[in-house]
Amino acid sequence: MGLAVVAVGAFAGVVEFFSGWYVGSVCAKAIKVLPQTRGGIFINAIVLTSLPQLLGVFGMVFSIMTLSLIGLM
């Protein structure tokens, strides 16, 4: 059972890492383009930023559900 917990933790860590990486990438590009459009893409930038964050949330929920199915939560 310990190996399953390590695997679930590694999965959650990898998903959160890539989620954070892509959130940073999207935010950096949005900040770069924001002055050029004079704030015209502000709402679009916020919506596009939330999509990689949603991937991270889904990864965490999947990890919690998996630990629950194993019987540890």
C-alpha positions, 0 to 999 in steps of 0.5 A: 500500500505504501507504493500506491501512496508514493505513486499517487503522490508522484502523480499529483506532484507532476500534475501540479508542476506542469499546471504551475509551469503552464500558468506561469507561461500563460500569465507571462504571455498575457502580461507581455501583450496586455500593454500592446492591447491597452487592456483589451485582453484582460478578461481573456487572459484571466480565463486562459489562466484559469484553464491550466489551474483547472488541470491542477485542481483535477489532478488533486481531486483525482489523487484524493479520490484514489487515496479514498478508494485505497482506504487511506482517507 
